[in-house]
């Protein structure tokens, strides 16, 4: 991991190595925080952040489940995100805003007695899964049930589910995991949304409170629709996936990652034609090469 010089913490620029929290911080013990993953890209107009406002809006929406007031506004955190990139002179990389509860008191119901902190870090980080076609394992761990948690929010504690699935996949010789929902249908990857292509129709699992409403997912649906493809959000069985022509993950860190095989079963012919078209269009957009989607970019000037 490549360090940068500064992290924005509660309104101040703090040196990377001095951005500390107390060992008894509530979020450390109970997972009571919300976070985002955002990327910025180098363009002909300088560094551009992809869908910054959408990400920060989702950050606040995720944290809202705790019913605790945040002192900062969305607009202030958007501005702070731009400023930390400027401060670190980052041309291209990953941005991690997080809202978390600090030191106060221990106990599940005492959350309102703990300080609310906001931090924003950024650093250089290439595509999470490398951009190549990957081998995927259907996980033995299912996606968190929508009636057990607010599964469509990006909460820190939820990611133990993703960690276990990802570790198991790696130990089994795969690149990534694929989680099913409580009905046995496809949910998502540990940190990615999931799509298939069959007979030139693009399909992706419905959200319905069960999966994260990915911003890259939303972008790909819009891009695909604009290109004339039919996109269907529906329940997708594993059997349907294994008969697909193409499959791919989407996510801020993963971008558009093609899937070569699932449980060692090759998906389609391996050509990944539509996946390739979508990936090229997405990368052109985030690098400022498509004026139609210019409003998705916030330029750091």
N, C-alpha and C positions, 0 to 999 in steps of 0.2 A: 504494500500500500504506500503510495507516494504522498508524503505530507505536504501541506501548504503552510503558510506562515500563521494565518489567523483563523479563528472561529468566532462567529458572532454569537454572543451569549448574553441574553437579557439586556440588549441595547448597547453592549460594549464589544469592541474588538479585542479578543483575548488571544495571546500567543497559543498556538496549537497545543504545546506540551503543558500549558497551565490551565486548560479548560477542564477543570475538575468538578466532581460532585461528591457529596458526602456518602459514605458507605451505607448509611441508613436511609438513603433516598427511597421514597415510597415506590417509584417506578422500577427501581432495581430489584426490589423484592417481590412485587406483585404484577409487574407488566402493565401498569396503569398509565400508559402514554399513547400518543398518536404520532405518526411520522409520515414522511413523504419521500419518494425518490424522484428526482428531477434531473434532466440532463441539459447541458449547454453545448453548443456546437460552434465551430469556427466557420464563418461565412465571409463572403466578399465585403460585407458591411461590418465585420468584426464579430465578436462573440454574441450569440443569440440563445436565449433560454426558450426551450420548447414548452408551450402551453403553461406558462408560469402561473397565471391567474387561476386556471382550472385546478392546478395542483394545490395551491395554497387554500383555495376555497374548500377542496376536499379534506385538507388537513384540519381546518376548523370544524368541518362537518363531522369528521371522525371523532374529534375531541369532545364534541357536543354531547356524546353519550354519558359523560361524567356529570353533566349539569353544573359545571364549575365555570365561572366567568374568566375570560382571558383579558388581560389589560390591554394588550395590543390589538390592533385591527388588522384585517386582511391586507389592506392597503399598506400598512406599516411593515408587515412581514414581506410583502412583495418588494418593497423598496429596500429592505434590509438584505434580501437575497441578491438583488442587483449589486448592492454595495460590497458584500463579502466577495463576490466574484471580481469586482474592480480592485478591492484591497489585495487580493491574492494574485491579481494579474493572470487569471485562469482563462485560457483561450478555449479549451474544450475539456469537458469532464462531467463529474457527477456531483449532485447537490443533495444534501440530506438535512432538511428541517425536521426538528422534533420538538414536541411539547411534552414535558414530563413533570412529574411531581417530585419535589426535592425533599430535604430533611424536614421533619415535623414531628409526627408521631407514628408509631407502628399500629397496625390494625386495619382490617379491610374497610371498616365503616368510617374511619377517621380521615379520609382523603381530603376533605374540605379544610383540614387543619394544616395541610402541607403546602408549601410554596409552589406556585405554578412557574415553571421555567421554560424558556424557548431558546433553542440553539439552532444555528445554521452553519453547517460545515460544507466544504467543497474540496474536491481533489481530482486529479487526472485519473480516469478509469475507462478502459476500452470496453467494448461489448461484453457483457457478462458471460455469455456462452460461446463467445468467439465468432459468431456469425455463420459458422459451418453447420451442415446438417448433423443432427445429433441422434443418439440412441436413448430411448426413453423406457422407463420401467413403470408399470402401473403399481402404485404404492399399496401396501397393506394398510396404511393409515388413511382413513377417509377425511375429507374436508370437514371442518367444524360445522356442526349442525346449526342451521339458522335460528332454531328455537332455543339453543343453548347460549349463544352470543349474538351480538349484532355483526353477523359474518360479512356484511358488505362494508364494514369500516376498516380502516388501516390502523389497527391497534398493536402496540408492541408485543404484548403478551400472546397474541394469537400465533405468532411466528414460531413458537415451539412446535406446532403442528407441521409447519413447513420445514423446520430444521430436521426433525425426525425423518420425514419423508425423503428429504434431499440426501441426508447422510446414508440412509439405507440404500438409495439408488446408487450412490457413488461406491459404496462398499460392495455392491453387487456387480460392479463393472459397467454401469450405465452413466450417461452424462447428466441426466435429470429425471425427476419423478413426474408422474401424472396422478392426481388424486381424483377419486370418485366421490360422489356425494352420498348421502345416507340412503338413497334409493338405488344406488349402484350405477347411476349415470355419471357422465364425465362432469367434473367440476372445473378444475384448473391445475396449473403447475404450482410448485411451492412459492413461486414469486412471479408467475406469468399467467396470462389468460390463454385460452386454447381455441384454435380454429381448425376446421377441416374443409377440404374442397372435394365435391363429388359432382361429376357431369357439369362442370363450370359454375356450380352453385356453391357459395361460401356459407358455411354453417358454424355457429358458435353457441355455447351454452347460454341459456337465459340467466339473467342476474337474479331476480325475484328474492333478494335478500340472502342468497346462498353463496355468491362469489363476489369478489371485489370488482366494482365498476371501473375497470382499468381505463386510464386516459389514453394510453396507446391503443387499447382495444377500440375505444370510441373513435379514435382517429382513423384506424384501419377500416372500420365500418363506413365512415364518411368517404374515405378515399376510394374504397371499392365501389361504393354506390355511384360516386361521381364518374368512375371509369366504366360504368354500365353493367357491373356485375350484380347479380341478385344475392342479397345477404339475408339469411334466416337465423333468428335467435330461437332456439328450441332445446328440448331435452335430447341429449345425444347419448346413445348406448355405446358401450365399448365395442360391440359387434359392428355397429355402423362405422365406427372409427377405423376398425381393421379392414373395412372394405372401401375406405376412402381413396381418392386419387392422390391427395396431398394432405399434409397436416403441418401446422406451425404454431409456435408460441409467440405472444406479443408481450411487451413490457418495457418500462423505461430503461432498465439495465439490459434486458435481453434484446431490445428493439424488435426485429422480425427474425426469428430463428426457425429455420426449416427443420422438420423432424423426419429422419431417415427411416426409423423403425420403432415399433412399440412392442415390448416383450419379445424382441428378436424377430418380430413379424414385419417384413418390409412393407412400407406404405406406398402403394401405387407403383409406378415405374421408376421413380427416383428423379424424374425430370423437374418437378416442382415449378411448373411454368407460371401459374397464377401467383404462387408465393413469391417467385422471383420478380414479377411485375410489381406486386405490392411493396416488396422490400425496396426496390429501386426508387419507386415513387416516394416512399416514406423517407429514405435517406436524402433524396433531392430536396424534399420539403424542409427537413430539419437543418439542412445546410444552406437554406435560403435560395434555392434554385428554382422555386416554383412560386410565382407571385400570387397565384390564386389563394394560397394558404398563408400569406404574409402575416395575417392577423394572429396566427398561432405562435409567432416569434416575438419575443421581447428582446430588443437589442440593448446590449450593455455598452453605453457610450461614455 
